[in-house]
């Protein structure tokens, strides 16, 4: 994980959709249906906002990549069940090969070659590449600033009052 991701710690929904390249509707649906979780802060009641961790971003990027490769959403859910059973929360710790209805985690070049030899239509996803893409998008993200009252945002604080009293 890069320094900026460590500094940010978590990401708002607008930041997340910009980093991953999805719509708010997709993010909301995937979160509401349990495909992903907003582990930094879950929405609890009206007016609360979800916040996504760096690992959530990696999961979302993987989901988007699988869908972009033409894998059906139900199959993506199966892949994620498998990933979570095998890796827990650290989805970036191994590469993924999808061969038909089989998902395999691979960590060495030899395992990758063995997995790819098993079928003609295998899809190999290098997790390091997803990490690099997320890191690059995080670096380009504008810093999210807490909203301040308009008077504070437009005038610098000098420590000197502007109103003077007469003697």
N, C-alpha and C positions, 0 to 999 in steps of 0.2 A: 504494500500500500504506500502511496506517495505521501509527502509531507502535507500537502494541502488537504488530502482526504483525512489525515490524522487530525489536522487543525479543525476542520469542519465538524467532524464527529458524527453528524447526522445531517439529513437533507430534507427540505420541505418537498411537498408534492410537486409544485412548479419546477423546482430545481431538478427533481428526479425525472420528470418527463422530458426536460431539456437534455439531461445527461444521456438518457437511454434512447430517446428518439421515438417515444410512443405518445399516445393521446391520454388525456386525463381519464377519459372513459375506459380505456384499456387498463390503466393503473388501478382505477377504482374497482373494476370488475374482478381483476386478478386478486386484489386484496380482499374484497368481500367474499369471494368464493374460496379463499384459503390457498390459492396457488402460491402466493407470496405473503409475507407478513411485514408489517411496518414495525420492526423490532425496536427501533429507537424510541418511538412513541406511538402507541395505538390510539385511534380515535375512540374517545369514550364520551358518547352523548353529543348533543347538538352543539356546534360551535367549536368543538375541539378539532385539532388538526393532526394528521398522521405525519410522522417523521421517519425517514428511512435510513438505515445504517449503510455503511460501505458494503458490507456483505449482502444486504438486500439489493443494492445496485448491481452487484455481480450476478445475483440470481435473476434479476429482471433483464439484464443484458443477455444472459443465456436463454431465457424464455423468448425474447425477441429474436435472437439468432435462430433458434429452432423453428419458430413460426416462419421466419423469412426463408428458411430452407425447405418449407413446404410440409413440415410435420404438423399433424392435426393437434388441436389444443388438448384433446383427451390423451393423446400419446405423450404430449409434453408433461401432462400431470403424472403419468406413469413414470416417465423418466425422472421427474423430481422426487417422486416417492422413493425410487431406487437410490438416487443421489443422497437423499437425507438418511435413508437406512444405512448406506455404506460410509458416508462422509460426515454425517452430522451437519453442522452449520458451515463447514469449510468447503464450499463447492469448488474453490479454485485450487484445491490440493492435488487434483489429478485431472488428466485429460479424459474426454468422453468420446467413445465410439458407439454409434448407433448403427446396427446391422439388422435391417428388417424389424422384427419385434424385440430384438435383444439389445440391451444397453450394457456397455462394458466400461469400466474405469481402467485406464492405463497410465502407468507411471514411467515406463522405460521405453526406449526405441524398439526393443525386441517385442514387448507387449503390443505396441502399436502395430508393428508389421504383422504379427500373428493375428490380431483382430481384423486388420484390413484384408488379409488373405482369405478370411472365412466367407466373404460374400462380395458380389459385384457392386452392390449399391450401398456400401458402407459410408457413413458420414463421420468424419473425424473433426472434433472440435477441440482446438488447443486453448485451454483455459488461460494460459499466459497472454494470449492475444486478446481475450476479453478483458483481462485486467488492464492491459495497455490502453485499450479503447476507452474504458471507464476512466482511467487516470487522466488521459488526454482531455476528455470532456470535462472532468472536474477542474483541471487547470484553466480551461477556457471560461468557466462559469464565473459570472460576476459575483462579488462578495455580497451576501445577503445582509442587509443592515436593518436593525430594528427600527420601526417607525418612530419618529420623534415628532413632538409638536411642531407646527410650521415655523414659529418664531425661533426655536432653537436650531432648526435645520437651515434657516436662511441667514442667520447672523452668527459670526464667530463669538465664542465666549472669551472675554478679556479679563473678567474679574472686576471690571470697573462698571459701576451703575451708570445708566444713561440719563436718569432723572436727577436733577439737582434741586436741593431745597434752598430757599432763600434764608438769609440771616437777619 
